[in-house]
Amino acid sequence: MGTVQTGEIPMNYPLPLQQFAAHVAQRPDANWLHQPLDRIWHSFSWAEVDDHARRIAAGLQHQGFRPGSRIAILARNCAEWFIADLAIMMAGMVSVPIYATAGRNTIEYILRHSGSVAIIVGKLDRRETVEEAIAADVLRIALPYPTVAANEQWRDWLQVFSPLQAIAEPVPGDTMTICYTSGSTGTPKGVVLSYGNFAAASHATIDKLSPQAGDRFLSYLPLAHITERSVLEIVSIAAGIEVYFIESLDTFAEDLLYSRPTCFVSVPRLWTRFQAQILRDMPNKKLQRLLRIPIANKIIASRIRKSMGLDQARLFGSGSAPISPAVLQWFFKLGIPISEGWGMTETTGLSCGNMPFERKHLGTIGLPVECIEMRQAVNGEVLVRGDAVFKEYYLDAEVTAASFTDGWFHTGDLAEIHEGAWKIVGQVKEQFKTGKGKYVAPVPIEALLAGEPTVEQVCVMGSGRKQPIALVVMSEGPESVDDSARRQLNSLLDRVNSQLEPHQRLDHILVCEESWTIENDLLTPTLKLRRNRLEAKYSGLLENTEFSKKILMESGLRQTVEKSATAT
């Protein structure tokens, strides 16, 4: 058992490989991982995972890779992702996860910057992009799914190599992984995380989750992201929780219904999509009316949860980005109390959460986990320190040094404290100055707009403008904006502006024709807004043009600007 420090208080945490070995010894034949393949479910017991991981670890050592060698993983979520991660640990090497949706430049940069000697590749969306991005001197190991051409095959290694007997025995300070940030602005940074970081984070998360016998997770958010890696994978190892995987995004709804998770974590955009799907079957006015009827409300709410596959869930979570309190209130009425959580790659996942759920803290991220201390800087920025906080950015001592003050890490997030609970209100770098010289934080305004069920995505911008504006994507597409919808949006605009200071009030709402996605590079792999790219895409339509209407459509706006330019 390793020892790491938090302040002056020594705390003992079992490390991931120790926790995994304990489950293998205590219940070798119990199922842990469940993987669908061509719509048939296959299960892996703890002993089977141990056997496969040891064989892959032997294969890595057979290549001549030394302890500390970096091994990249580029694949969509699957049982083999977990096994590969364990194999890299057992071989004494360092994992480098890469988002399966990453573009060529990102993949090339991470492989080169990390010095990865091999890459384990699996299910991908852009095979040609990946083929071009992997240098010839990086060994390719293919998982048993359609993927890029590879030097070595996972299935062959399971047949050729005997299980590695003497596996690595890391200590808390040893590097376990280098996780590259999603790069919402600028080049991704390599966050060096130790075994002690993950041990502390999983221990603190389990304290919040209070696992129960029979708990189940569904793994579908990117495993390259710290939340899925720390809160789901490493916690499942520590607490022995069964994990189900989705086969593809197309089968998500079916796999959710099959697995019926007891703990379900999502991101704001997916929660709003769930909301839109529910409202397609029943108008919101009718739903809210039924939910006010004592007997009918329980029946309706129960049916909705069952239709979603969440009827057995006891814990619901949301993270990665702020979620509208109005959306949280809407789901609460359906018996879905969503606990909002906050954390970063640099803090090894969950650092603060409204868990166990308290309604009085709805709309906040609750209280810090036990291994993290939080405080505010003078400007409202969140500063953290503790056992789960990373030790350095890989090969970047200058940025590392600039990120800490007296041992406190500067998160870049702005927060307020309400009745002892923390609330994230934006990021320091997101604030913009209007033409009047006033600073505006966009996130609280976006949260107010996102409370409208017909609005799926929203981005507030306004640097240098007289007043801020809001870009929105409608849940039913731009074609849904008829006269009734325009009146509804105008009402929303008036309602939101009535809650804002004069310098924050929105000039107008622009309804965008195109959804913002990872594929068009307007969202990060974790579904955060790429604000700089959204501004670059849309600001040209808005410059030097005055409007009399509050609600504008992108196509109509473009025509207006073109006519104005022609007249000029």
N, C-alpha and C positions, 0 to 999 in steps of 0.2 A: 504494500500500500504506500503510495507516494505522499509526501507532505509538501504543501505549498502555503504561502503566507497571504493573509489579508490584513493589512495594517500590522498590528502587533500580535494578532491572535492566530496561533497555528491551527490549521484545519487539515484533516486527513480525508483524502478522496481516493477511492479505488479508480485506477485508470481504465480506459475502454477495453484493452485486451484482457485485463484481469477480470473485468465484469463479464466479458464474452466467455472466457474460459470457465467461469463459475456456472453459467447456464448450460454449457456443453457438458460439464461434469454432473450437474444436478438433474437435468432433464434432456438427455441427448436425443430422444425420439419425439419430443414435442415439436410441433410445427412452429416456425418463426416467420418465414417469408412466403408470400403467395403471389405467383406470377401468372397472368393470363397469356396464352400463346395460341393464336388462331382460335380464340374464344373458348379454349379449354384451360382450366385452372390447374397449375402445377405448384406443389408445396415443397418447401425445403425445411427440413428439421435443423435443429441446432447442430447436431452431429454432421449432417450433410454439408452445411455451410462451412463448418470447421475443416472438414476433409477437402472441400473444393478450394478454400482459401489457402490451405497449406500447400496444395499442389501448384496453385498459381504462384505462390511465394517462392516455391522451389524453382519454378520456371524463370522467374525474374532473376534469382541468384545465378541460375545456370547461364544467363546471358553475360555474366561477368560484371553486372551492376553492383556497385559497392554500397554499404550502408550510407544513408544520406542522399543517394541518387534520387533525382526528381522524376516521378512517373505521373504523366498527365492522364486524366480520365475525361473523355468527351463522348457523352452518350445521354440519351433520355433515360429517365428513371426506370430501373428494373432491378430484379433481385441480384443480378450479377454486378450491378454498381456497388451494392453493399459488400459483396464478396470480394470485389477488386480492392475496395478500400481496406478491408481487413487484411487481404493478402499483402498489400503494400506495407501496412503496419508490421505484419509478421516478418517480412523480409528486412525490416529495419530501414525502409526507404521513406520518402516524403511524397505525399500525394499532391497533385496540382489539378483541381477540378476546373473544367471549362464549360461554359454554358453551351448546350446543344444547339442553340440558336445563334451562336456567335458568328460574326462575319469573318472574312478571310484576314483582314488586317489585325483584328483582335486575337485570333488564333495564332497567327504568326508571331505577334508581339509576345504573348504569354509564353509560348514554347521557347522562344529565343531568350526572353528576359529571365525566365526561371531556370534555363539550362536543362530542360527536360530531355532525358535520353530515350524515353519511350512514351508511347501514348496508347491507352486502351480505348478503342472506339466501338461504339454500338449503334443503336437506332438514331438516325439523324434526319433532319429535314433537307439539308443542303449538302448532298454528298459531293457534288462537283467543287463547291466552295472549300470543303474540308480537304479534298484531294490536293487542291492547289496550295493550301495553307501549310501542309505538313512537309517539312524539309526531308530530303532523302536520307539524312543521317539519323533521323528519329525512328526508332523501331516501332512498327505498328502491330498491335495485338488486337484481333477482331473478336468481339463478343459474338455469341451464336444468334445473330440477327442480321438481316440485310444491312450492309454497311459498306465502307470504302474498301478498296483492295488493301490487303495487309500481308506483312511478312510472316506472321504467326497467327495461329487459330486457337482460340480459347478451348474449344472441344479437344483439339489435339493435345494441348498441355494437360488437360484432365486425364488423358489416357497415358501419356508418356511419362509424366513425372510422379514420383511417389510423394506422399505428404511430407512436408518439411517437419523434422522432429524438433530441432532446436530453434525455436522462434525468438525474435528479438524481445528484449526485456527493457523497454524504454523507462526513463525516469521523468518526473513531471516537467523538467525544463527542456527536454528534447523536443525538437520541432516535429509536429505530426503532419502539418499541411501548410501549403501556401495558397491562400484563397485570394483571388484577384477580384477587386471591387467591380461592380457592373459598369462603371465609367459613365455616369449620367452626364458628366462634363469632363473633358480631358482624357488622358491616358489612364487605364486601369492601374491601380496600385496593388502590389503583392503584399497581403497581410500575413505575417508569419504567426502561426498559432501553435501553441505547445500542447502536449498531452495534458499538462496541468490545467491549461485554459479550458479544454473540453471537459475534463473531469469536474472542475468547479462549476462550469455552466450547466452540465447535465444534472449535477447534484441539486443545484438551486432550482432548476426547472422542474425536477421531480417533486421538490418541496411544494411548488405552486400547483402542479397537476394532481398530486395525490393519487397516483395510479391505483387501479382496482383490478382484481382478477377478471380476466376476460376482455380487457381493454384491447381495442383495435385501432390502428392508424390506416389512413389511405395516403399513399405517397404519389403525388402528382405535380407539386410545385418543384422547380428545378433543384436538383441535389447539389448543383454548383453554388446555390445560394445558402448563406449561413443558417437561415432559419430551418430549412428542410434538413440540412446536414446535422445541425446541433440539436434542435428541438425534436426532430423526428428520428433520424437515424441513430444518433448517439444515445438519445434518451431511450429508444427502443432496445438498444444493447444493454443499457444500464438497468432498466426496469423490466426487461423481458416481455415487452409488448409486441404482439403480432402485427405484421405490416402487410398490407395488400397494395399492389401496384396497378396502375391503369395500363391497358395495352396501347392506347393512343388517345389523343384528344377527342377523336370521334367516338370512342367507346366510354368516355368519362362518365356520362350519366348512367350507363348500364353497369359499369364497374363500381360506381358509388352505391347503387341499389344492391349489388351483390355483396359488397363488403360490409355495409351498414356500420361505419366507424363509430366508436364511442367517443373519440376525441377528433374533432375536425377543425383544421386551421385553413383559412383562405386569405385572399388579399382583397382590398376594397373593390377593385373592378369586377371580380368574380361574384362578390356578394351582391353588387348592383345588378349583375346579369341574372343571378338567381331571382332577385326581386322582379326584374322585367319579365322573366319567364312565368312567374306566378301571376303577374298582372295581365298577361296575355290570356290567361284562362278565366280571370275574374277581375273586372274593373275595380280600381282602388276604393271608390266610394261605396260600392256594394260590399267589398271585403271589410272595410272599416265599420260599416253598419252592422254586419253579422258578428264582428268581434266584440261589439258592445252588448250583445245579447248573452246573458250568463251561461246558458246551457249550450247554445250554438257555438260560442267562441272556442270552447275546448274541442268540440268535434271538428270544426273547420281547421283549427291550428294543427290538430293531430293528423288530419288527412294530408295537409300540406307537407308537414315534416316527413310523413311516410312516403309521399310521392317523390320527395327529394332524396330519400335514402338516409335521412337524418333522424329517424324516429327513435333510434337507440343511442343517439349521441347525448352525452351528459356535459360535454365541454365544447364550446365553440370559440374560435379565436380569429382575430384579424390582425395582420401586421404588414410590414413592408412600406406602407404609406398611410397617412391619416385617412380616416373614414368619417363620413358625415354623421354627426350625432342623430340627425333625423332618420338616417338609414338604420342606425342601431336601435332607435326607439321603435321603428316599424317592425324590425325582426323580433324585438322583445315581446311585442303583442302576439307573435306567433309561437311563443314558448321557445324562442331561440335567443338566449341572452349571450351576446357576443362579447367576449373579453378582448379588449384591445391591448396589444403588446407592443413593446418597442425594444429595439436592440440594433446592433450594427455588426458588420463583419469583424470590426476591431474589438468588439466586446463578446465575441463568440456566441452571438445569438441573443436570446431573451435577457434583457437587463432590467426591465420594468414591466409590470403587467397588472391588469385589473382582474387578478385571479387569487382566490375564488371570486367570482363575479359579485360585485356590489352595485346595485342600481344607482346609488347616490354618486358613484364614480363613473357612471356611463358617460362616454365622450372623453374620458381621460385614459392614460396608460397606467393608472393605478400607482402602485408602490414598487420601489426597487427590490430585486431579488436579494437573497441574503449575502451573496458574495460580491455585491457591487455597491459602492457608495456613489451618490449623485449630489451635485450642488450646482448652483447657478453662478455664472460670471456676472460682472457688473452689467453687461449688455444683454443678459438673459440667456446666454448660451449655456447648454448643458455640459458640465464637466464630470467625468467619471474616473474612478480608479477601483482596483480590486483584482481578485484572482483570475477572473475571466477576461481581463483586458490584455490585449496583445502586447508583444514585446518590441516589435519593430516592423517597419516596411522593408521588404526585401531589397537589398542593394541600394537603399536610399536613406542614409544616415541623416542627411540634412533635413528632409521632410519629417523624418521620425522625431528629430530633436525639436523642430518647430511645432509639432503636434502636442507636446507635453509642456506643462508648467508645474514645477514642483511635484511631479508624479501624477498630476491630473491630466487626463486626455481631453483635448478639445474636440467635441463631437461634431460641431458645426450646426447642430440643431438648436432652435430656440424653444423655450418652454415657459409655461406659467404654472403656478402651483395653486390648486383649488382644494380647500379643505384637506390639505395634506397629500392630495394626489397630484401627479404630474400630468401636464397636458402639452403635447408638442404643437407649436403654432407656426412652424415653418423652419427654414434654414437661413443662416446668416447670408449665404450667397444668393438666395432666392429673392431677397428684398430688392425692390427697385425704387428709383427716385422719379417722381412725376415731373412734368415741366414746371410745376409750382414749387419744386424743391422739397417736397414732402416724401418721406419714405413710406412704402406700402408693403406689407407682408401678404402674399397672395393666398397662402393655404387656408386661413380662416374664412376668407371670402369664398374660396372654392368649396369649402365644406358646407356653407350655407346654400350655394347653388346646387350641390350634389344631393341635397335633401329632396329635390324634386324627382320623383320616380322616372319621369320621362327623359331625364338627363343622365347619360351614361358616363361621359367624360367631360372634364372641364379644366380649362387653364386660364388663369387671369394674368394679364400682362399690361404694361403701360409705361415702360421706361421712356422718359422724355415727353410723354403725351400730357395733354391738359388733364385728362382723367383716365383711370384704368379702363380696360375693356375685358370682356370674357369671351373666350372661344368655347363652344360646346359641341359635343357629338350626341345626337339623340339616340335613345335606345332602340327606336324603331326606324332609324335612318332619316335622312333629310326630307324624304318624300312625305313623312308623317306631319310635317309642319304646315297644316292647313290654317284657316282663319281661326278656328277654335284653339289650336295649339299656339298660335301667335299671341292670342289674348292671354293664354295661360302663362306663356313666357314673359309677356309684358307685366303681368301680375307678379310673377316671381321676381322680376327685376326691381319693381317698385318695393316689394316686400323686403328683399335683400338690402337695397339701398337705404331703407328706413332704419336698418340696424347698424349702419356704417357711419363713420365720421365723414365730414364733407369731402376731404381729400381722397378718401377711399372709394367713394361712390362711383359706380360703373356708368360709363357713357352709353354703352349699348352691349348687346349680345350678338355674336357672330355664330351662326349655325354652320358647321363645317360639313362638307359633302362626304369627306373621307374619314373613316375611323382611324384612330392612332394606334398603330400596332408595332410589334417588334420588327416585323418584316419591312415596314416602310421607315424604320429607324426613328420613329417618333416616341417609342417607349423603350426603356431598358429591358433586359431579359427578366427583370423582377417586376415589370409593368409600372415602373415609375416614369413620369413625364420627362422627356428630354426637352427641357424648356428652351434651351438655346436653339435647338433645331425647329421647334414649333414657332419661335419668334422669327427665325430666318425665313420660314415657309410662308408665314401669314403677314408679317409686318409690312411688306411691300404693298399689300392691298389696302392698307389703312393710312399710309403716310400722306400728309398734305391733302386730306380729303375730309370734308365736313358732312355730317349726315343728319337728317331730320327724323329718321325712323329709329326706333329703339331695337327692333329685331331685324337682323340682316341675314340673308342667305349668301353663302360663299359665291355661287354663280352670279347672282344678281349684283353682289358687291363688285365682282370682277368686271362686269359689264359697265357699272357706274364709273369705276376707275378708268377703264379703257376710253369711255366717252369723254371723261374729264381730260384725259391726256390728249385725245384727238383735238378737242376744242382749244386746248392750250397751244 
